[in-house]
Amino acid sequence: VVGAGPDYHSPVPSPYRPVTDGVLSRLREVLLDEEVLRDEEQRQAYARDETEDLRFLPEVVVTPSSTAEVQEVLRIAHEERVPVTPRGAGTGLSGGALPTRGGIVLSCERLNTIREVDERDMVAEAEVGVVTDDLRRAVAERGLFYPPDPSSSDVCTLGGNLAEDAAGPRSLRYGSTRHHVLGLEAVLADGSLLRTGGRNRKDVAGYDLTQLLVGSEGTLAVITAAVLRLQPAPGETLSLLAPFDSLDAAAAAVEAVCRVTPRLLACELVEREAVETVARVTPVPDELRGAEAILFLELASEDEGALFEAASALEAVLRERGSGEVKAARQAADQRRLWEVRRRVGAAVKGRSVYKECDATVPRSRLAELVRAARETAAHHDLLALCYGHAGDGNLHVNLLRGDLDDETWSDRMAAAEEELFERVLAVGGTVTGEHGIGLTQRRFLERTRGPRAVEIMRGLKGVFDPRGILNPDKVLPDEVAR
Ligand SMILES: Cc1cc2nc3c(=O)[nH]c(=O)nc-3n(C[C@H](O)[C@H](O)[C@H](O)COP(=O)(O)OP(=O)(O)OC[C@H]3O[C@@H](n4cnc5c(N)ncnc54)[C@H](O)[C@@H]3O)c2cc1C
């Protein structure tokens, strides 16, 4: 599958039924005309996400505009045994929204209402097609704060964030998406409606189905809305840039940096090659050029004095750990300019070359070993690698670049390098994905990461939620097929 060309279809014989004229007319009975997309040109737009160069054409795309319509679509798909791939904005990086078996892509783009921002309970209830930044802005207008901040937040949707348990720089302080979810509205594979949790900040009644659905990558249910926990805004912020003359030294400094102050919101690492990749497409401030690696840090406090105190304590530790001169940015515009470079790395790498992103995560104290493993693995397989990411969470995106390698050489080297890297990551107690999910592309690592018993339990859960296996086939579980 990896390295598939533009019109690639799965070679695996499909156990599912096709979208026949009969299925189409049933869909048209329950949806508006404009909610059923059949033209090839329209379907092509839903054939890919941001994962490598993979492409699978759906037979039909539906864009329901209410939970009731989602229920109707799933009821039909369940009866007709047609596979359904839920989709948000298609920014996923593990192939989760790819319709590998054709069938129906269920795009949540029209489920885009913020139903309520409740200041008293400090919660928002929003549909899943809402773009993450739109929710963040809407609650900010009420003086509140929704912390999850994936670098794709200007385009990705709450549904994709929930399904992947997306995280971002500020997850260091606030945790990933799952830490902000109190309840869900979801449609099961047979079209029935499930409500989990609610607005209570504490609730231990029975098994926690809310948290089971978060991170389930569209394989257990289609989430249609969520009750999200809000916070007071973090106050004034200050950003620090710490340049290092080696990537190892920057990685080794992270565990000490994270111990200094509870006011630290984010601790990100970007190596030189990543900064230079951004510089190929957009001007990069001078202070970011030249260092082998940079730690980007963000602090927050309501009290300016406390902010500067935390900054000088951090600076002292950074210098002790080998940083060059630490630069501070206090003005909002200056901070935005610096963080914009960090935010743009992913897109810049994508524009530079086909690449494989390994979403490697290790206990924070093993970060230097991860960096070493990335460099040595790339050298063994004669590939260019660059690292950047959420260092404070022990999560680095190790990007292996294809450059001008031919198809076969690239596939072979990339697969061998990925094997070696993850072998080393697992050996130090790490995991094969910190935030991008198992999806389609990382399935072969699931059992090695979780163990056979855990995977067996996951299969059992899949059978309970989706007895016919129509929801998002080929994702998460290795060799899952329809029943
Ligand atoms: C430039 C760039 C930067 C990124 N930065 C980050 C980052 O900092 N942190 C991070 O965590 N990720 C990051 N990502 C990855 C991606 O943006 C996230 O995984 C995001 O959460 C995906 O949201 P989406 O709306 O695009 O979902 P999609 O890609 O459309 O779907 C992702 C998965 O969610 C499922 N899904 C979507 N909606 C639903 C639903 N309503 N119910 C059930 N399942 C559903 C899909 O089936 C699929 O499995 C980045 C991606 C890019 C391209």
The ligand as an SDF file (V2000), in Angstrom:
LIG
                    3D

 53 58  0  0  0  0  0  0  0  0999 V2000
    0.6280   20.4330    8.9680 C   0  0  0  0  0  0  0  0  0  0  0  0
    0.0330   19.4690    9.9660 C   0  0  0  0  0  0  0  0  0  0  0  0
    0.2830   19.6410   11.3080 C   0  0  0  0  0  0  0  0  0  0  0  0
   -0.2530   18.7460   12.2500 C   0  0  0  0  0  0  0  0  0  0  0  0
    0.0040   18.9510   13.5690 N   0  0  0  0  0  0  0  0  0  0  0  0
   -0.5300   18.1150   14.4950 C   0  0  0  0  0  0  0  0  0  0  0  0
   -0.2860   18.3180   15.8870 C   0  0  0  0  0  0  0  0  0  0  0  0
    0.4040   19.2510   16.3090 O   0  0  0  0  0  0  0  0  0  0  0  0
   -0.8480   17.4460   16.7630 N   0  0  0  0  0  0  0  0  0  0  0  0
   -1.6410   16.4070   16.3360 C   0  0  0  0  0  0  0  0  0  0  0  0
   -2.1290   15.6500   17.1780 O   0  0  0  0  0  0  0  0  0  0  0  0
   -1.8740   16.1950   15.0280 N   0  0  0  0  0  0  0  0  0  0  0  0
   -1.3600   17.0140   14.0990 C   0  0  0  0  0  0  0  0  0  0  0  0
   -1.6140   16.8000   12.7680 N   0  0  0  0  0  0  0  0  0  0  0  0
   -2.4560   15.6580   12.3540 C   0  0  0  0  0  0  0  0  0  0  0  0
   -3.9600   15.9900   12.1700 C   0  0  0  0  0  0  0  0  0  0  0  0
   -4.1510   17.3600   11.9000 O   0  0  0  0  0  0  0  0  0  0  0  0
   -4.7570   15.5710   13.4020 C   0  0  0  0  0  0  0  0  0  0  0  0
   -4.7330   14.1590   13.5570 O   0  0  0  0  0  0  0  0  0  0  0  0
   -6.2330   16.0250   13.3730 C   0  0  0  0  0  0  0  0  0  0  0  0
   -6.8210   15.6840   14.5970 O   0  0  0  0  0  0  0  0  0  0  0  0
   -7.0440   15.3890   12.2440 C   0  0  0  0  0  0  0  0  0  0  0  0
   -8.2600   16.0850   12.1460 O   0  0  0  0  0  0  0  0  0  0  0  0
   -9.1180   16.0630   10.8010 P   0  0  0  0  0  0  0  0  0  0  0  0
  -10.3660   16.8180   11.0330 O   0  0  0  0  0  0  0  0  0  0  0  0
   -8.2930   16.5190    9.6450 O   0  0  0  0  0  0  0  0  0  0  0  0
   -9.4470   14.5080   10.6780 O   0  0  0  0  0  0  0  0  0  0  0  0
   -9.2990   13.4970    9.4510 P   0  0  0  0  0  0  0  0  0  0  0  0
   -7.9020   13.4690    8.9410 O   0  0  0  0  0  0  0  0  0  0  0  0
  -10.3680   13.7520    8.4580 O   0  0  0  0  0  0  0  0  0  0  0  0
   -9.6060   12.1260   10.1850 O   0  0  0  0  0  0  0  0  0  0  0  0
   -8.7240   11.6060   11.1380 C   0  0  0  0  0  0  0  0  0  0  0  0
   -9.3270   10.3420   11.7580 C   0  0  0  0  0  0  0  0  0  0  0  0
  -10.4640   10.6910   12.4890 O   0  0  0  0  0  0  0  0  0  0  0  0
  -11.5900    9.9390   12.0560 C   0  0  0  0  0  0  0  0  0  0  0  0
  -12.7340   10.8320   12.2050 N   0  0  0  0  0  0  0  0  0  0  0  0
  -12.8860   12.0850   11.7290 C   0  0  0  0  0  0  0  0  0  0  0  0
  -14.0520   12.5940   12.1360 N   0  0  0  0  0  0  0  0  0  0  0  0
  -14.6600   11.6280   12.8790 C   0  0  0  0  0  0  0  0  0  0  0  0
  -15.8960   11.5460   13.5710 C   0  0  0  0  0  0  0  0  0  0  0  0
  -16.7610   12.5470   13.5690 N   0  0  0  0  0  0  0  0  0  0  0  0
  -16.1940   10.4080   14.2390 N   0  0  0  0  0  0  0  0  0  0  0  0
  -15.3380    9.3660   14.2450 C   0  0  0  0  0  0  0  0  0  0  0  0
  -14.1570    9.3930   13.5950 N   0  0  0  0  0  0  0  0  0  0  0  0
  -13.8240   10.5100   12.9340 C   0  0  0  0  0  0  0  0  0  0  0  0
  -11.2680    9.5370   10.6390 C   0  0  0  0  0  0  0  0  0  0  0  0
  -11.9590    8.3560   10.2600 O   0  0  0  0  0  0  0  0  0  0  0  0
   -9.7800    9.3040   10.7390 C   0  0  0  0  0  0  0  0  0  0  0  0
   -9.5320    8.0280   11.2660 O   0  0  0  0  0  0  0  0  0  0  0  0
   -1.0650   17.6610   11.8110 C   0  0  0  0  0  0  0  0  0  0  0  0
   -1.3190   17.5010   10.4410 C   0  0  0  0  0  0  0  0  0  0  0  0
   -0.7820   18.3800    9.5180 C   0  0  0  0  0  0  0  0  0  0  0  0
   -1.0750   18.1660    8.0660 C   0  0  0  0  0  0  0  0  0  0  0  0
  1  2  1  0
  2  3  1  0
  2 52  2  0
  3  4  2  0
  4  5  1  0
  4 50  1  0
  5  6  2  0
  6  7  1  0
  6 13  1  0
  7  8  2  0
  7  9  1  0
  9 10  1  0
 10 11  2  0
 10 12  1  0
 12 13  2  0
 13 14  1  0
 14 15  1  0
 14 50  1  0
 15 16  1  0
 16 17  1  0
 16 18  1  0
 18 19  1  0
 18 20  1  0
 20 21  1  0
 20 22  1  0
 22 23  1  0
 23 24  1  0
 24 25  2  0
 24 26  1  0
 24 27  1  0
 27 28  1  0
 28 29  2  0
 28 30  1  0
 28 31  1  0
 31 32  1  0
 32 33  1  0
 33 34  1  0
 33 48  1  0
 34 35  1  0
 35 36  1  0
 35 46  1  0
 36 37  1  0
 36 45  1  0
 37 38  2  0
 38 39  1  0
 39 40  1  0
 39 45  2  0
 40 41  1  0
 40 42  2  0
 42 43  1  0
 43 44  2  0
 44 45  1  0
 46 47  1  0
 46 48  1  0
 48 49  1  0
 50 51  2  0
 51 52  1  0
 52 53  1  0
M  END
$$$$
